């Protein structure tokens, strides 16, 4: 989120180690809502993770073939 120019601040905190939740704070410049910026960041993360998994799977396959 911090790479997005529309985001002025993004952070989180865990109020207590024994509580199973975190608090998010997102401040934008008004071009996008904080909720939409979070949704966009999650979509980007899913895309990056899919790409990483594909590349890892390809490399693993190549490694096994070249053994």
C-alpha angles and dihedrals in degrees: 000000000000091000090062111095090211091064115084097178136005125174146135140208137195105221095202132006092228094052115087100221142075133212120230126204121191125174120186136186091247098262090101134020120247090243092052091047090053092049090050092049091051091050090050091049092051090050092050092048092049090050091048091050092050093049092046092049091050092049092047090051091049091048093052092047093050097049 
